[in-house]
Amino acid sequence: MRMESDLDTRHEEELINFKLSQVTLTGLPSSETVINSDHDDDKDGKADVEIVQRISKAQRRRDKKALAERERSERIIEQETLNVFGKRTLEAEAIEKILCERDLKLYEIPSDGHCLYNAVAHQLKLLGDMPHGLQDLRTKTASHLRANMNDFLPFLSNPDSDELFSSEQYEKYCNDVANTSAWGGAIELQVLSQVLKCPIEVIQATGVPYIIGSEFEHSRKVTLTYHRHMYKLGAHYNSVSKIAKDEDS
């Protein structure tokens, strides 16, 4: 009887062990499986972090780009507002109004330092005068300045020291007039009026037009426009022309 009892006990233990092994295989993870699972969880966690980081960086780049575009759009709108109500636009509208009242329109001259001479040359062409090229007008202006130094020297000074030009500086000034793109101003206007023996009328946005060379009032008249704000580089001269009848309608 004892042997049978021992046998039954052993059978029960084997049956229990068998059932336990079945549970491990089919249901609960083994210790090895648990360890591997922990490693997999670590990998998945790291991968999730990397994905989140990539998304965050991409989002930051998109946000930064969107911000830059928004700021750019705001600057454009601001600049357009300034252009509408700015000095340049107001000046252009004022000059256009003055010209329209005379049946004239603006004739734009390039802003290259030669604007005064090119504007005068354009006017002379419209008036039917003999052709005067840019270089011809510059050369004649410089020659007149050299021949009449005493008349013009008192009006020319060194911008750094406010001292009057020396003879050498005056000659350099004349040479620049003749051979460079040096901008022409009030002195050159006066010289051109004397050289061409004609009045030069200058229309500007504010105030009445001023005329240089009124002593030649019975001669043909050159008409220019003077712009203080048209270009950032400085003042500028343009020419004008008649508005054609078909443009009026």
Buried (B, 14 or more C-beta within 10 A) or exposed (E): EEEEEEEEEEEEEEEEEEEEEEEEEEEEEEEEEEEEEEEEEEEEEEEEEEEEEEEEEEEEEEEEEEEEEEEEEEEEEEEEEEEEEBEBEBBBEBBBEBBEEEEBBBBEBEBEBBBBBBBBBBBBEBEEBEEBEBEEBBBBBBBBBBEEBEBBBEEBEEEEEEEEBEEEBBBEBBEBBBEEEBBBEEBBBBBBBBBBEBBBBBBBBEEEBBBBBEEBEEBBBBBBBBBBBBEEEEBBBBBBBEBEEEEEE
